[in-house]
Amino acid sequence: MGVARFALCKISSSLLPRMHRPSALRQMSVAADLKNSTIFRSQGLIGGRWVAAHDGKTLQVNNPSTGEIIADVPFMGRRETNDAISSAYEALNSWSKLTATERSKCLRKWYDLIMSHKEELGQLITLEQGKPLKEALGEVSYGASFIEFFAEEAKRVYGDIIPATLADRRLFVLKQPVGVVGAITPWNFPLAMITRKVGPALACGCTAVVKPSELTPLTALAAAELALQAGIPPGVLNVVMGNAPDIGDALLASPQVRKITFTGSTAVGKKLMAGAAGTVKRISLELGGNAPCIVFDDADLDVAVKGVLAAKFRNSGQTCVCANRVIVHEGIYEKFAEAFSKAVQNLQVGDGFTEGVVQGPLINEAAVQKVESFLQDALSKGAKVILGGKRHSLGMTFYEPTIVTDVKTDMLLAREEVFGPVAPLLRFKTEEEAIRIANDTNAGLAAYIFTSNVQRTWRVSEALEYGLVGVNEGIISTEVAPFGGVKQSGLGREGSKYGIDEYLELKYVCLGDMNRK
Ligand code: SIN
């Protein structure tokens, strides 16, 4: 197990940045333990076999908290992707012909194995993604919940009988798996974004080629190892990583791949959508957001502060549903800013393995530079930093939790997703204005409102052009509810009873000549 090269100890501990030394040492021992665990894998999975890239090329996986190399994984491309597609295609026939109960049992076993390896998977997520261990463990439960849910849903893929228009006919609608699915997933949830796609796909009889982010492939590989241990047959789940454009192109070009599912940036989503046209594939996209968080003057201030804090600073601001614009009624603007500041200044920043830390590093230097450029743009147009506003003294990609006031709608902070720990505070006067500001974006994933008025809750929820709305709550994602956006935030829904439809084709069958004996 865990056969590939594990290169964590390349840096001697005396060379580690001073402030990181204790936690870096802790991480080295965590990583060494993981190396010996039964879930650690650092090769691609094709047709049930763990394989290197055909030319032996590798890529390094880094710990964003310390910069250390955790492992080398294969740098794969078109060739390996085509092999993976062939394996998935071969496995499709037998997997789709199993009974729903048989597939359900495999998925349930996978869920049980993920949960019994929760600690190791959580550690792996913290090591390669940086989020605090407690949050990483939360992601494991969240990720596993999709497998459990769809193990159950597998048994509820009902068709229909349609009352016929002619007496000698019978009309049926069958639901059948779409076929081989290409799933391209991001680094911010190295496990949950995979299970949210692969769970429903496998449940209804599809097979899959997964391309995890090159920044966080180890969690995906560990999850795939557990899928094999659960008895999911070889070829049903394949994992390739490396040259993202080449892998994406191979998935798009193959007529055997009948569906692409993607979570990531809007720019890449648009390219995939265009590319899928060549073979007219089904596509579902979960793309960027620009979530408004409207705090009305009738809101309970404590509830609003707690909710905005959670919606903004989860995963250090690196989720598509993170509050991107906090739009506060002018009557409570100062009071809210003060209370929110008090709460944000208590957020402990640091390495994800350190007790009490709730804000880990950003994923990489580019992410920090993006935050800096957005902030610079806002400051140059008159915004003010009331908390944070710079890189954290811990160095690396740590950034101070930041609050910016006097933000206007023309600033980058209000127009685009910052994907970092910066909360921009905008002002509004009337409910109509708040709705107009909230909807003034091409994005439409998540929105949040804080109010104690029931009528307003309904009115504003209906008026918001978003796929998800949280009322007096900052964390609303769950496996049982549909997740997905409108406008340029994407197509389709994940999770819930609706999520499985993305992997099913409807087939109408007309049976004629019923009167023949
Ligand atoms: C995402 O950031 O894309 C997913 C967030 C979630 O599932 O809550």
Residues whose N, C-alpha, C, O or C-beta is under 5 A from the ligand:
A	BS01	SIN	Q318 T319 C320 V321 S477
